[in-house]
């Protein structure tokens, strides 16, 4: 190969997906390349090239425009223009040089013929940014299923059968004797073939012995009815998530509605030593804040372990959020034991990433209290003491105080239900910059502990307002567009300086947050009550706010960015460094950088659509 071809070969080889080719295939490609010089403001493709041509930008710049002459983007050195590979793609897109430009051109049918043994490379050119990202995330999810033992293991590998049961007419004493004889910690209570509840050794201790109830009383006096079950077709990870979120240790398994077996937290613990259910169980048994502090040290290890297993960022976020909830609930229980019972009903609320179930290890605190309208001025002392105890306890466990003071210790966020209704009413009807800032936090609320109806009624009233207020949605949309994906003029990354003086990408604020903001806007516009970003996008898909295809693209972009963030944080924690959101592009492979650009392009497309709508 002569010097000129060697120089072209070296340049092409550094560009994804050509970096996947072996030397022979690369040399065959380079031999078919034609060099093309174009002056500023000339249109593509040049007359001497066939319609189906792939262009690689060697020097200069290209601009590409919509049919309405709107600038869609730019190509810079090393970028590939595949718009003219297929004739159908040329109908709505126009490309011209932005300055004097040198291009490498190759006939696309010839390229396809050369690369018959490299279908992934051809697929890269055939697919759009959205399609490439979708394919990447499908691969990631498949790997997660293969890698994570719980996700890949059927519930049938864990449950015990036949289920130990007892007739609903039996006494508490008879249940205790049967549990002792069998060595089981629970029994399913039956009325004929139908299960009517479950009784555990804890029920006998708490609802019978502690209450002084006669052991001759019927077992139905202490059972838990409306029991949660899981279908036999589910996997072990589904069981783990149900038990973690419901704070239960026994989960009946059903087959077409009929009782089939029983799976317990212990079964899963024996399989996965340091998992979410294990930690949650230990948390609920802690007697002091000092005990919780020691347990909290395991949280980063859990995130690292799940990342190594190939668990998706969505599953990690749900697991960590459930564990944070367990810490919070245990601290509330300790506070109530210290302070006495609450003077009126209340609900402890989580905001931000915890409310969305997207939290990673040791995030900031974001919490609030909504209290019954029966609250009297003298009751505030009790709720302030509760908030102080819980917030201080969470801080001791590594969940640092919110820098913006969005915590229940702040009297503004510790208010009766009617005051919260007033807050939301004002924020929606008078969308000032401060109101929009509050909206980004408090429109993502979930109840951690207490009376769930308090928040539910406030949220229902709020959603009725947001569905009708196009002005509020317009202001919220404008505010959300302040965070833009970090793609530069020529599709390079716009990097920022972090505390370690490295040029990095801010994955949270310039990647994940814009998608979170868009999902929130769609949900508020459609009156959707869920708070999880992925669930919001799934529920608004196919509505006037968002097409099904666009929802799928945003979910792929979100999952990819969250995966990068999780892996980055896990690597830092492994090296005893504090987790952050600043990723150096140099830490990624060339193909990962291209997928990252695809994700940012999806965000930009959806932000531009929102900007056009409002």
ABEGO torsion letter per residue (X at the ends): XBAAAAAAAAAAAABOAAAABBAAAAAAAAAABBBBBBBBGBBOBBAABBABBBBBBABEBBBBBBAAGBBAEBBBBGBBBAAAABAAAAAABBBBBABBBBBBBBBAAAAAAAAAABAAAAAAAABBAAAAAAAAAAAAAAAAAAABAAAABBAAAABBOBBBBBBAABBAAAAAAAAAAAGBABBBBBBEABBAEBBBAAAAAAAAAAAGBBAABBAAAABBBGBBBBBAABBAAAAAAAAAAAGBABBBBBBGGBBABBBBAAAAAAABABBAAAAAAAAAABABAAAAAAAAAAAAAAAAAAAAAGBBAAAAAAAAAAAAAAAAAAAAAAAAAAAEBBABBBBBBBBEAAAAGABBBGBBBBBBBBBBAABBAAAAAAAAAAAAAAAAAAAAAGBBBBAAGBBAABAAABBBAAAAAAAAAAAAABBBAAAAAAAAAAABBBBABEBAAAAAAAAAAAAAAAAABAAAAAAAAAAAAABBBBBBAAGBBBBBBBAAGBBBBBAAAAAAAAAAAAAAAAAAAAGBABABAAAAAAAABGBAABBAAAAAAAAAAAAAAAAAAAAAAAAAAAAGBBBBABBBAAABBAAAAAAAAAAAAAAAAAAAAAAAAX
